Structures are given as C-alpha cells and as structure tokens.
Amino acid sequence: MAMIAGAWPLAALAAALLLDRLVGDPPWVWRRLPHPVAFAGRVIDRLDVRLNRPEVSFAARRRRGIAATALLTAGGVLLGAAVHAAAASLPLGMALEAIVVAVLLAQKSLVDHVCAVALRLGGGGTDDARQALRRIVGRDVTLLDEAGIARAAIETAAENFSDGVVAPAFWYLLLGLPGLIAFKVVNTADSMVGNRSARHEAFGWAAARLDDVLNWIPARLSALLLAAASALSGLDARGALTCAWGEARRHKSPNAGWPEAAAAGALGVALGGPRRYGETAVDGAWFNPGGHRNPGPDDVRAAIRLIDTAWALLLALACAGAAAAIALAR
C-alpha cells in the first residue's frame, strides 16, 4: 500500500500523459458525454449572465467576479476530492484517475491543431491555414500573411504547451485531482471572462489574476523544458534560455512570454509583435528580434517537434519519479 500511495500521482500522471498523447479527446466519446471543460464553460457562462449585469456598478461587478471565482475554485477542489476518494476505493482506481487526468491534458489536441495549420500552409492554402488557425487563437487572423500565420501557430504551440500540459501536470502532482480540476476551472474562466473588454474587465478580474498566479511556476518550468528539448532536438538550447530569461518580461502577460520567448530562441525566429483581438490592436513586443521574421510551415513543424520532445521529457520525468518512489517504498 505504501508503494502504491507514494507512486500513485507520478504513475497516474505518466499514464495520463501517454494516454492523452495517443488518444486525446475522441469525438465519439464527447458526442455522448459532456466534456468536463465544456461543462465548466457552461457554468461560467451562466454565472456571467446572472451576475455580470451592465446596470451594476464596476466595483459591484468586480466583487461578484471575485465571489464567482471563489465559488468555481471551491467547486473544483471539492469535485476533485470526491473523484479521488471514489478512485482510491476501487481496485483499478489508479487507472480511473489516470483517465480523468488524461481528459484534462491537451497535448494531442494541441499538436493536431497546430499540425493542421502547418499542413495547410505547406499546401499553399493561406485562406485554409487562416481557418485552421482561427480554431486555436483568439486574435484576428483575417489579414495575416503566411509569416503571420506561422508566427501565431508557433506562439500558440508554446503557450498552450504551458497552459494545457505543464500547468495541469504541475498542479496534479502538487495537490492531486483537487488542484488539477481547480486549475482547469480557473483557466477556463480566464479564457472566457478574463479579458479587458468593457463587459469583462471588472467581472473577470479575479479569474485573470488567479490564473496568473496558478501559471506563474508552470510557465517558467515550460521554458526550461523547451530549452532542454531544444538540446535534444538539435535546436538552440542556449538561445532558448537566453531569450526566455532576458525577454519574457516584455510580454503583457506575466507568464505567456516565458514559453513563447523560449520557443523563439530555440527556433531562431522572431515571435510576438503587433496583433489584433477583435477591434483592439495590441502593440506586442518582439521576442528574439534578431531572428528571421518570415517563418513558414517548416518552422511550424519544427515547433511541433519541439513541444513533442518537451512532452516526452515530462513523461520521462514522471516515469523516473514513479520508479524512484516505488524503489524507496521497498
């Protein structure tokens, strides 16, 4: 029992990482069942509609947003604790928990979506590539040329590797399913209401700030993983570290700049720069400004190999940790 208890989270994470990468989110499953993230999104949307009323003052909407974020976080913790207790009581509970963790990871989904952009760019279909990119970014892609599409795809690959893989894994190892589910709920709330629009600047403030806190360590770990993966992939590991350390803070987000800057340095491309989100123009900083500014499909494919190598490193660390925990328990 001590062996199982000590190795449980690491072994479950290793199995979940592998299951997610091989299987991902099969559409036939989620046509029959509500995906947990989609369910959380419906709850967040309901709270937004009921509490974030335009006739209420800015201060009151911020207080309501704080209360909603606290409620969502507490709900995630309680749900995670209940699922873990149920899994721990079953003979194959570790396998069940690994499946739950796999559902909340996003490596295969990320790779598949970014691959779709690279495939369409490689085929010369800029319009098709924009459509594929639109599925994974929040920015306006209408006027992006091939280089702009490639940059956006690379940036998304790096940032979502942190948000969708490293951060969930980190919080699962630190606090188990309660930490993982609470993180996913907060991250979903941030993506839905954590923007600076007139509607959400007050109500989404708490979700955005809490998401910043929860991603602070994972973002920096992601940069380290990407740098290590660069060394294994024949890319510029020193450039990844130098760029992340020296330039990540230029990003308007306290976290997104770390994996993006690491990827820019590793690949030798300039990422970031101006972009649009709806009607809002953002004068973003450049990462690795001395890198080439006309990336294409080959650079996107190199980014995919980079994040997959970083994923493999994370899997190897989880496997090594589980083996060490088992050995120490004997």
Summary of the structure (lengths in Angstrom):
residues: 330
radius of gyration: 20.0
end to end distance: 10.6
largest distance: 63.3
contacts: 1171
relative contact order: 0.14
helix: 74%
strand: 5%
